[in-house]
Amino acid sequence: MDLPHHGYRPTKTRARAPPPSADPLLFDDTSSSQPAMNSQGYYTPGYSMAAPIGGPQVDPAGNNLFADPMANAAMMYGSTLANQGKDMVNKEISRFMSMNKLKYFFAVDTRYVVKKLMLLMFPYTHQDWEVRYHRDTPMTPRHDVNAPDLYIPTMAFITYILLAGMALGIQQRFSPEVLGLCASTALVWIIIEVLVMLLSLYLLTVHTDLSTFDLLAYSGYKYVAMIFTVLSGLLFGSDGYFVALAWSSCAIMFFIARSLKMKILSSLSTDSMGAGASAKPRLRLYITVATAAFQPFIIYWLTSHLVR
């Protein structure tokens, strides 16, 4: 049945056209995307991102290096070798230069220095030359005037270099090269003397408590005589120089002979057994006398060019 039309027209629903599609991209846009992370919270190897500071080290496969027992064993073995090497180095250093022994030779005071200087220049009236011990340990120089020290030789060496520079300056012959040659010559002579004494004691198998520091101290006392000789030459000319040279040389010879006699000849009882024991006292006496007799030659050699 036909319905009457009342002025209405039927409408048709229009479908909207889809937006125009862009051209297909050749590459994916990854500028706003974050790199993928694995389950442990680290970036995957596809991206060159640094590992978090303080975190465990991982290899490219993502494994923990410290979890490997072989790596831990290698690290422990390496640290053990490093500690052993450090202990060996410290032991060798302390063998030749112990800080405790070095402190012993600088344990002095003003009273000891004055008494020692008087003993070096006037040793003829001194009676007791034996070094005192306390519980098998030698007493420090401040408590025993017979104990060797390194303070006086060190200060005397520095004073000798300064005095040599002043003497060269007075004679208009000063130059840094000449002063350096004077200092190096004095140092080389004392080193040679100590090495010769050590070699002699070793070749003759002399068992004594003399150490390298002891020999260095006894050899360095000659600088006191050298200072006295140079000062006398500067004040009183060549006559005063030779008089001071004779006095200081005899004093140093007497001091060295008496001091080394207590150190070298006192150990005869421990080495009296064996073949050739009768010759050892003479050899030790020769070492003592030769060391004492060598002092005047060094004093003259190192001071004669400073006085004219």
Secondary structure, DSSP 8 states (H G I E B T S, - for coil): ------S------------------SS---SS----B-TTS-B-TTS-----TTS--B-TTS-BGGG-HHHHHHHHHHHHHHHHHHHHHHHHHHHH--HHHHHHHT---HHHHHHHHHHHH--TT-------EETTEE--GGG-TTS--SHHHHHHHHHHHHHHHHHHHHTT---HHHHHHHHHHHHHHHHHHHHHHHHHHHHTT------HHHHHHHHHTHHHHHHHHHHHHHHHHHHHHHHHHHHHHHHHHHHHHHHHHHHHGGGTGGG-SSTTTTTHHHHHHHHHHHHHHHHHHHHHHHHGGG--
